[in-house]
């Protein structure tokens, strides 16, 4: 690989799928878990995946991790500044 080549981190086998929730989807998730956005685990706006998908502070991400034993698991993170 040359120095000028770029790797698409979104296609890397160890990077789970990240999805920006719409305001409506975020509201449903927060109601489901009886939570406020600031009660969710955080992910920084500078995270390479956050930057790659164009998420902004205040967005809620759904992270879908797959495993051979557990199937798919969904996690949620609030995008925050540094």
C-alpha positions in Angstrom: 0.0 0.0 0.0 1.4 3.4 -0.9 1.5 6.3 1.5 -1.2 8.1 -0.6 -3.7 5.3 -0.3 -6.6 5.7 2.0 -8.4 3.0 3.9 -12.2 3.1 4.2 -12.6 2.5 7.9 -16.3 1.9 7.5 -15.5 -1.3 5.5 -13.0 -2.7 8.0 -14.0 -6.0 9.5 -13.5 -4.8 13.1 -15.5 -1.6 12.8 -19.2 -2.2 13.6 -21.9 -0.5 11.7 -22.7 3.1 12.9 -26.0 4.7 12.0 -27.1 8.3 12.8 -30.6 8.2 14.3 -33.2 10.5 13.0 -34.8 12.8 15.7 -37.9 10.5 15.6 -35.8 7.4 16.1 -33.8 9.0 18.9 -37.0 10.0 20.7 -38.2 6.4 20.5 -35.0 5.0 21.9 -34.8 7.6 24.7 -38.4 6.8 25.7 -37.7 3.1 25.5 -34.8 3.3 28.0 -36.4 6.2 30.0 -33.2 8.2 29.4 -32.1 11.7 28.5 -29.4 12.1 25.8 -26.7 13.1 28.3 -27.3 9.8 30.1 -26.1 7.8 27.1 -22.4 6.8 26.8 -20.5 9.3 24.8 -18.5 9.2 21.6 -16.3 12.1 20.5 -17.0 14.1 17.4 -13.3 13.5 16.5 -13.7 9.7 16.5 -12.7 8.5 13.0 -16.0 6.7 12.4 -18.0 9.7 13.6 -16.1 11.9 11.2 -16.5 9.4 8.3 -20.3 9.3 8.7 -20.7 13.0 9.2 -22.3 12.9 12.7 -22.4 16.1 14.7 -22.5 16.9 18.4 -26.0 16.1 19.7 -26.5 13.2 17.3 -27.3 9.8 18.7 -25.7 6.9 17.0 -26.8 3.3 16.9 -23.9 1.0 16.8 -24.6 -2.6 15.6 -22.1 -5.1 16.6 -22.3 -8.7 15.4 -20.9 -11.8 17.0 -21.0 -15.4 16.0 -22.4 -16.4 19.4 -24.7 -13.4 20.3 -25.9 -12.4 16.8 -26.4 -8.6 16.5 -26.3 -6.3 19.5 -27.3 -2.6 19.4 -25.6 0.1 21.4 -26.3 3.8 21.5 -23.9 6.7 21.9 -24.3 10.5 22.1 -21.9 12.5 19.9 -20.1 15.1 22.0 -17.4 17.7 21.5 -13.9 17.1 22.9 
